[in-house]
Amino acid sequence: MTYMKPLSAVLLACIVLLGATSAGASPEHRRSAAATETVRIALDYSANVNYLGIYVAQEKGWFARQHVSVKIIPYANTPAETLVESGATDLGISYPPDVIINRAKGLRYRAVAALAATNTTALAVLASSRYTRPAQLDGKLYGGFGIASDEPLVSAVLKGDGVAKPSFKQVVLNTDVIDALAKGRIQYTAVFGGIDDVTAELQGVKLRLFPYRRYLGAAGGYPNVVFVASDSTIEKRRDALRRTLAALAQGYAYSAAHPAAAERILIAANRTALGKSGAIVAATGNATAKTFLNGAGRWGPLSASAFSGLEKILARGGLVKGALPAPADLFTNALLPRS
């Protein structure tokens, strides 16, 4: 018994020490023993350079380091809102005006990261046309795909260029808008600068662009594309989403710094869709990569001013009725890396 007491004391001390060490371990250390979580990301279109950061993070192992296994859900004509609402995905990719419109209709989801830091949306005409400013497009035929927010946004751009009461005429197309523009079926359309205009030029069609942000002020500062998640997923899977966005931030930062390498990764991961499109991927990737990070070199942050200004435009167009959703209901930066 005289030998057992000291031994018991030593064992007890070791147990206490191990417990204290475990309790005081860093989240990263504790997570190292945790199981990998699957997070689903639904794409909003066929493979393109907007997804550079996703495939880079996957190839570089940055999701794995965050103990996340990403399941990429290819686009299949189902809107992100439908997938998010039904619980079929954890993260979707959406368009800021749609976030506002759908939130106002009762869909409980919000933006959790800006895929690109700037808005490159622009009205586009043929470079050879007589149109040199948006005001000249008043009453001319716009070609689009029936997107609800087109009319109020285009009208706001025309108004920003001095048209007191814009007249918007639209035809909904089921073909390539650039082809329709080139053939004179429409006078103007809307494009994503750095993607559609670059692709058009590679096809021999030169465009003249009128960027939204030049005519909409702060309301034009919304990002082209955002990652979205339902309120329920944010509440239940906050840590998994935070780790996923941390890996995405690394992927998009790498893509901004090394676009050529990121483009090769994207093509390798989508060989069937992009294997013969190297020139387009390189041209659009080089242009788009410049938009991923904000002026402070960060990926993902969203601003209340952009959403509030955009809300007012959509409300004037009759797409948001009643009380406008508060900015806090439209987006959150809380899941993004702090630096």
C-alpha positions in Angstrom: 0.0 0.0 0.0 2.9 2.3 0.6 3.9 1.9 -3.1 0.4 2.1 -4.5 -0.4 5.5 -3.2 2.4 7.4 -5.0 1.6 5.4 -8.2 -2.1 6.3 -7.9 -1.2 9.9 -7.4 0.9 9.9 -10.5 -1.8 8.3 -12.6 -4.4 10.8 -11.3 -2.1 13.7 -12.1 -1.6 12.3 -15.7 -5.3 12.0 -16.2 -5.9 15.6 -14.9 -3.1 16.9 -17.2 -4.4 15.1 -20.2 -7.9 16.4 -19.5 -6.5 19.9 -19.2 -4.5 19.6 -22.3 -7.5 18.4 -24.3 -9.7 21.1 -23.0 -7.1 23.8 -23.8 -6.3 22.4 -27.3 -6.8 24.7 -30.2 -9.9 24.3 -32.4 -7.6 23.1 -35.2 -6.0 20.5 -33.0 -9.3 19.2 -31.7 -10.6 19.2 -35.3 -7.7 17.0 -36.5 -9.4 14.1 -34.7 -12.8 14.9 -36.0 -14.5 13.3 -39.0 -14.5 15.0 -42.3 -17.8 16.7 -43.1 -19.4 16.7 -46.6 -20.5 20.1 -47.9 -22.4 20.3 -51.1 -21.9 23.2 -53.5 -24.4 23.6 -56.4 -23.1 25.3 -59.5 -25.3 27.8 -61.4 -24.1 27.1 -64.9 -21.9 24.9 -67.0 -18.2 24.9 -66.2 -16.6 28.4 -66.4 -14.0 30.6 -64.9 -16.3 31.8 -62.1 -15.5 28.4 -60.5 -11.7 28.7 -60.6 -11.5 29.1 -56.8 -13.7 26.0 -56.2 -11.6 23.6 -58.3 -8.3 25.1 -57.1 -9.2 24.6 -53.5 -10.2 21.1 -54.2 -7.0 20.3 -56.2 -4.7 22.0 -53.7 -6.2 20.1 -50.8 -7.5 23.2 -49.0 -10.9 21.7 -48.4 -9.3 18.6 -47.0 -7.1 20.6 -44.6 -10.3 22.1 -43.3 -11.8 18.6 -42.9 -14.3 19.3 -45.5 -15.2 16.9 -48.4 -16.9 19.0 -51.1 -19.5 17.5 -53.3 -19.9 19.6 -56.4 -23.4 19.5 -57.8 -23.3 20.2 -61.6 -25.9 22.6 -63.1 -29.1 20.9 -64.3 -31.4 23.8 -65.0 -32.5 24.0 -61.3 -32.0 27.4 -59.7 -29.9 27.7 -56.6 -32.8 29.0 -54.7 -34.8 25.8 -55.3 -31.8 23.6 -54.2 -31.1 25.7 -51.2 -34.8 25.8 -50.1 -35.3 22.1 -50.5 -32.1 21.2 -48.6 -30.5 19.6 -51.7 -27.4 21.7 -51.3 -25.5 23.6 -48.5 -24.1 26.3 -50.7 -25.5 27.7 -54.0 -24.4 30.3 -56.4 -26.9 33.1 -57.1 -27.4 36.6 -58.4 -27.8 39.5 -55.8 -31.1 40.8 -57.3 -32.5 37.3 -57.0 -31.5 37.1 -53.3 -33.5 40.3 -52.6 -36.5 39.3 -54.7 -36.7 35.8 -53.2 -36.1 36.9 -49.6 -39.0 39.4 -50.0 -41.2 36.5 -51.1 -40.3 34.5 -48.0 -37.4 32.3 -48.9 -35.1 32.2 -45.9 -31.7 32.3 -47.3 -28.9 34.9 -47.7 -25.6 35.6 -49.4 -22.6 34.4 -47.4 -19.7 35.5 -49.7 -19.2 37.5 -52.9 -17.7 35.3 -55.5 -16.3 38.4 -57.2 -15.6 41.7 -55.5 -16.9 44.0 -58.2 -19.9 44.3 -60.5 -18.9 43.9 -64.1 -22.4 43.8 -65.5 -22.9 46.1 -68.4 -25.2 47.0 -71.2 -23.7 45.9 -74.5 -24.0 47.1 -78.1 -22.0 46.3 -81.2 -18.8 48.4 -81.3 -19.7 49.3 -84.9 -23.2 50.6 -83.9 -24.2 54.3 -83.6 -24.9 53.9 -79.9 -22.3 55.6 -77.7 -24.2 56.0 -74.5 -27.1 54.3 -72.7 -29.5 57.2 -73.2 -29.6 56.4 -76.9 -31.0 53.0 -76.1 -34.2 54.3 -74.8 -37.1 52.6 -76.6 -34.7 50.3 -78.5 -35.1 46.5 -78.4 -33.3 44.7 -75.5 -32.6 41.0 -75.8 -32.5 38.9 -72.7 -33.7 35.7 -71.1 -36.7 37.0 -69.2 -34.8 37.7 -66.0 -37.2 39.7 -63.7 -34.7 42.2 -62.6 -33.6 43.2 -66.1 -36.3 45.9 -66.7 -35.8 47.9 -63.4 -32.0 47.7 -63.6 -31.8 48.6 -67.3 -34.3 51.4 -66.7 -32.2 52.7 -63.8 -29.1 52.7 -66.0 -30.9 54.7 -68.7 -32.2 57.1 -66.0 -28.7 57.4 -64.6 -27.6 58.6 -68.1 -30.3 61.3 -68.2 -33.5 59.7 -69.5 -36.4 61.0 -67.4 -38.9 58.2 -68.1 -37.1 55.3 -69.7 -39.0 53.1 -72.2 -38.0 49.5 -72.0 -38.8 47.1 -74.9 -37.7 43.5 -74.5 -37.7 40.2 -76.5 -37.0 37.0 -74.6 -34.4 34.9 -76.5 -33.7 31.2 -76.5 -30.5 31.6 -78.5 -27.1 33.2 -78.0 -27.7 36.9 -77.3 -24.4 37.8 -78.9 -25.5 36.1 -82.1 -28.8 37.9 -82.0 -26.9 41.2 -81.5 -24.6 40.5 -84.4 -27.5 39.6 -86.7 -29.4 42.8 -85.8 -32.3 41.0 -84.2 -31.8 43.2 -81.1 -30.1 46.5 -80.4 -28.6 45.8 -77.0 -28.3 43.3 -74.2 -26.6 42.9 -70.8 -23.4 41.0 -70.3 -20.8 40.1 -67.7 -17.7 42.1 -68.6 -14.6 40.0 -68.7 -16.5 36.9 -69.8 -19.2 37.6 -72.4 -17.4 40.4 -74.2 -14.1 38.5 -74.2 -15.8 35.4 -75.6 -17.6 37.5 -78.2 -14.4 39.1 -79.4 -12.8 35.6 -79.8 -15.8 34.8 -82.0 -15.2 37.9 -84.1 -17.8 40.2 -82.5 -16.6 43.4 -80.8 -18.8 45.0 -78.2 -19.1 48.4 -76.6 -20.0 48.3 -72.9 -21.8 50.6 -70.6 -21.0 49.3 -67.1 -23.9 49.4 -64.6 -21.7 50.8 -61.8 -20.9 53.9 -63.8 -24.6 54.9 -63.9 -26.1 53.4 -60.7 -23.8 54.9 -58.1 -23.5 52.9 -54.8 -26.4 50.7 -56.0 -24.2 49.4 -58.8 -21.6 48.1 -56.3 -23.2 44.7 -55.9 -21.1 41.7 -56.9 -21.9 39.8 -60.1 -22.3 36.5 -58.2 -22.7 35.4 -54.6 -22.5 32.2 -52.6 -25.8 31.6 -50.7 -27.0 29.4 -47.9 -30.3 28.9 -46.2 -30.8 30.4 -42.7 -31.4 26.8 -41.4 -28.1 25.6 -42.9 -26.2 28.6 -41.5 -27.6 27.9 -38.1 -27.0 24.1 -38.1 -23.8 23.9 -40.1 -22.1 27.2 -39.2 -18.7 25.7 -38.5 -18.7 23.5 -41.6 -19.7 26.5 -43.8 -17.0 28.7 -42.1 -14.3 26.1 -42.9 -15.6 25.7 -46.5 -15.5 29.4 -47.1 -11.9 29.6 -45.6 -10.8 27.1 -48.3 -12.7 28.9 -51.0 -11.0 32.2 -50.0 -7.6 30.4 -50.5 -8.7 29.1 -53.8 -9.9 32.4 -55.2 -6.9 34.3 -53.8 -4.6 31.8 -55.5 -6.6 32.2 -58.8 -6.2 35.9 -58.6 -2.5 35.6 -58.2 -1.9 32.7 -60.6 -4.7 32.7 -63.2 -2.9 30.5 -65.7 -2.3 27.8 -63.2 -5.9 28.0 -62.0 -7.2 27.8 -65.5 -5.2 24.6 -66.1 -6.7 23.1 -62.9 -10.3 24.1 -64.1 -9.8 22.5 -67.5 -8.3 19.3 -66.0 -11.3 18.9 -63.7 -13.7 19.6 -66.6 -12.0 17.9 -69.5 -15.2 17.0 -71.4 -16.7 20.4 -71.2 -13.5 22.6 -71.5 -10.9 20.4 -73.0 -11.2 22.1 -76.4 -11.8 25.6 -75.0 -8.4 26.5 -73.7 -8.3 29.9 -75.5 -11.6 31.0 -74.1 -10.7 29.8 -70.6 -7.4 31.6 -70.7 -8.9 34.9 -72.0 -11.9 35.0 -69.7 -9.9 33.6 -66.7 -7.2 36.3 -67.0 -9.9 39.0 -67.0 -12.1 37.5 -64.3 -9.4 36.6 -61.9 -8.7 40.4 -61.4 -12.2 40.8 -59.9 -12.0 38.1 -57.2 -10.4 40.2 -54.5 -11.4 43.6 -53.1 -9.1 46.6 -52.8 -7.8 45.3 -49.5 -6.9 42.0 -51.1 -9.7 40.0 -49.4 -12.2 37.6 -50.9 -15.8 37.4 -50.0 -17.0 40.5 -48.1 -20.4 42.0 -48.9 -21.6 45.5 -48.2 -24.9 46.8 -46.9 -24.8 49.9 -49.2 -24.8 47.8 -52.4 -27.8 45.7 -51.2 -29.8 48.6 -49.9 -29.4 50.6 -53.2 -30.3 47.6 -55.2 -33.4 47.0 -53.1 -34.7 50.5 -53.9 -34.3 49.9 -57.6 -36.1 46.6 -57.5 -38.8 48.2 -55.3 -39.4 51.0 -57.8 -39.7 48.3 -60.5 -42.5 46.6 -58.5 -40.4 43.4 -57.8 -40.2 44.0 -54.0 -43.5 44.9 -52.3 -44.1 46.1 -48.8 -41.3 46.5 -46.3 -37.8 46.0 -47.7 -35.8 43.2 -46.1 -33.1 44.5 -43.8 -29.5 44.2 -45.1 -28.8 41.8 -42.2 -31.4 39.4 -43.7 -29.9 39.6 -47.1 -26.2 38.8 -46.4 -23.7 38.0 -43.7 -20.0 38.3 -43.5 -19.8 36.4 -40.2 -18.7 33.1 -41.9 -15.8 34.6 -43.8 -12.1 34.4 -42.7 -11.2 37.4 -40.7 -8.1 38.2 -42.7 
